[in-house]
C-alpha cells in the first residue's frame, strides 16, 4: 500500500471519529464511543505510516483537510447543518488546496 493510500485511509477514518463524536453524547453512549475510539486510533496509525514517506506538514494538512471536508459533508447531510453558498465555496477551495498539495508533493 502506498503512503498516499495510507493518508487517504487515515483521512477517511478521521471523518469517522469526528462525525461520531457528537453521537457519543459526552462518551456516555458505549457503541458510538467504541466506534469513535477505533476510528481515532486507526486514523493516527495510518497517518504515522504515511509520514514515513510524505513530508509531515503536507501529510498533516491533507489529513486534516480530508477530515474537515468529510465532516462538513456528513454534517450537512446527517446533522442538518447549513449548506449556504459561501460555506460550499470555501469547502470547494479546501478540496482544491488538498488536491494542490498532492500535485506538488512527492
Secondary structure, 3 states (H helix, E strand, C coil): CCHHHHHHHHHHHHHHHHHHHHHHCCCCCHHHHHHHHHHHHHHHHHHHHHCCCCCHHHHHHHHHHHHHHHHHHHHHHHCCCCCCHHHHHHHHHHHHHHHHHHHHCC
